[in-house]
């Protein structure tokens, strides 16, 4: 749906694949950027404040994987500043779908009809994989890393952890896992743009195995081998899964072209 503004500029408020190629002046583009920026920033501030008021519940969720661990405050205000960080990251995470939606609406008029029909599945797939990465990191990688650190040296030292350092460890691990889950989206985009074919992706499997090992070591904030192996394994699964999707897309394209010729 397109909404006609009083200054005769056309600002899309929802996705419409059949919208006209209406030209906008520079001032109208700037007004649209300002408007969408205000909406996105306003929602972000509201979400951060809401998360700050509910910080105790969020902290309990983050502490859940570290069962039996006592968290200490080693400096004045450490928990307070850590709470602000938690609320900020949580607010960004919650408001990110709306911000991405506003970004899509801004760039949509400059795309062709084919590009418009392609971008929505890609963005939805990216969001689903991002959330899947967060879930996988929270329920698989984080417990594996924490169990390793807790069991290692448990007979020698008593585990008392700083909440701020624990939070930073959790955030880095969760978001690095979510970013790694974007690999199939990148592969599909490369395949759709005909930059890299699916067969080419499969042909470099030796380098992919080596690269996944490096990625697993870089993205995981811990040094335990179990977490790195899990991260490397999931990168391999995502890569070959993305390559398989690209091959299927290429096969469907060939079938469509074959049917058109006959």
N, C-alpha and C positions, 0 to 999 in steps of 0.2 A: 504494500500500500504506500502511496506517495502522498505527502501532505504539502499543500500549497501554503507558503508563508506569506505574510503581509508584504514583504519586500520582493515578492515574485520569485524567490529562490525555492528550489525543489529539494526538500530534505527527506530522504527515505527513513522511515521509522520501523520498518519490518522488511524482511527479505522478499523480494518479488523478482522471479527470474525473467519475467516478461516486461520489466520496466523499460521505459523509453530512454534513449540516449540523450537526455536533456543536458545542454551545456550550461555550466555555471561559471560565473565570473570569479575572479580571484577573491574579491571581498566576500562572496557567498561561500566559497570554500573555507575561508578563514572563519566565517561565522559558524559554519558547520563544525569545524575543528574545535572552536571555543565551546559550542553547545555540548558536543559529545564529551569533551574533556571535563566540563563542569559536572555532567551527569555521572561520569565514571569516578571522578574524584569524590563527589558527594557520597556515592554508594560505598566507596572504599573507606571513607572516614566513618560512616555509620557502622559498617561491618567491624572495623577495628575497635570502635567504642563498645559495640555489643559484645565482642569477644573479650574485651577488657573487663566488662561487668561479669562475664561468665568464666573468668580465668581459672577459678578453682576447679571447675568441671573439666576444662581443657587440660590443666596440669595433671589431673588424675588419669586422664586418658594417656598422656605422654609417659606417666610413671608406671603404667600398667605392665609394660614388658619387663621392668626392673623389679620383679617381685623379691621382697626380702631385703632390698637395699635401702639404707638410711641416707637421706639427702641432708646436707649441712649448708649453712650460709657462712662463708668464710670472710665476708666483708660487709660493712654496713650498706644496706640498700641493694645487695646482690639479687635477692629474690624479686624485689620491686622492678629493677631494670630488666631482669630476665622475663618477668611477667609482661612487660611492655613489648619485648621482642616476640614473645609467644603470640600476643594479641595481634601484633603487626603482621606476622607471617600468616596467621590464621585468617585475618581479614583480607589479605591479598589473595589467599587461596580461594576463599569463598566468593569474592567479587570478581575474580579473573574471568569466569564465563561471560559475565555481562560486559566487561571491558573488551574482551575478544569479539563479542557480538557487535559492539559499537564500532570496532575497527573494521569488521567485515562490511558493515553498512556504509562505511565511509569509502572503502575502495571498490565496492560492488559496481557503482555506475561506470567505472572505467574498464570493466571487464566485458568480454564477449559473452554470448549466451552459453557457449560451451564451457567457458571458464567459470561462469556462475553456477552451473550445474555440478561442476567438479569440486569447487571449494567447500561446499557445505558438507559432503561426506568426509572430506579430508579433515576439516576442522572438528567434526564430531568424533571421528576416529582418533584424532590427536587428544581430545579431552578424555575420551574413554581410556585410552592407553595411559595418559597421565595419572588418572585416578587409579587405574590398575597398578601402576608403578608404586604409588603411595601405599596401596593395600598390601602389595607384595613385600615392600620394604618393612612395613609395620609388623606384619604377621610372620614373616620368614627371616629377612636379613637382620632386623634389629634383635629379635630373640637369639638368633644364632651368634651374633657378635657379643651380646651381653653375657650369654651363657659361657662363652669362651673366656671372657675377661673375669667373670665371677669364679669359675672353676680353676683358672690358672692362678696359682698362688693362694688359694683359699685356706690352705693349712698354715700359711705363713703370716698373711696380713688380713685384717678385718676390713671389709668393703664399706667405706664411707665416702660418698661422692658429692662433689659440688653440683648443685642443680643447674647452674648456668652452663658449666662445661658439659654436663649430661645433655642439656637441651640443644646446645650447639652440635653435639655429636649426632643426636637424633635427626635434627633438621638437615644437616649435610647428607646423611645417609638416605633419608627419605626423598629429598629433592634430587639427589644424584641418580637414584633409582628411577624416579619419575621421568627424568630427562633421558635416561638410557632407553626407556620404553617408547620414546619418540622415533627410534630408529626405523621401524617399518613405515612410518609416515613419510620420512625423508626418502626412503627407497621408492615408495609409490609415486611421490612427486617427481623423482628422477625418471621413473618409468613412463609416467604420463607425458612428461616433456620430451621423451625419447632421447634423453641424455645418456642413460645407461640401460641396457636391456637386462632381462631376467637371467638369461643364459650367461651373460658376462658376470653378473653378481655371483652366480654359482661357480663360475670358473676360477674365481680368486679365493676359494675356500681356505687355502693354506694361509694366506695373508690375513684372512678374517679370524682364524683361530689365534694367530699371533696377536692381532690387534685386540681381540676380546680379552686376552690375558693382560695386556697393557691397560686397557680400559678398566678392567676389574680392579687392578692395583691402584689406578689413579682416582677413580670415583669413590672407592670405599675409604672412609676416614680412618678405619681401624687397620691394624697390621696383621690381624689373625688370618690364617690361610683359608679357613672355612668360608668366611664372608666373601673373600676375593674369588674363591672357586664358584660360589653361588652366583655372584655378580657376573663373572665370565660366562657361566653356563646360560644364564638368562639372556645375555647379549647375543650369544650364538643362536639360541632358539628364536629370538626376535628377528635376527638378521635373516636366517634361512626361511622363517615364516614370511617376512616381507618380500624376499626374493620369489617365493612361491606365489604370492599374491600378484606380483608384477608379471610372472609367466602366465597366470590365468587371465589377467587383463589383456596381455598381448594376444593370447589365444582367442579371446572373445572378439578382439578387433579384427583378427584375420577372418574369423567366421562371418562377421558382419560384412566385410569387404567382399568375401567370396559370394555371399548371397546377393549383394548388390550387382556383382558382375553377371550373375545368372538370373 
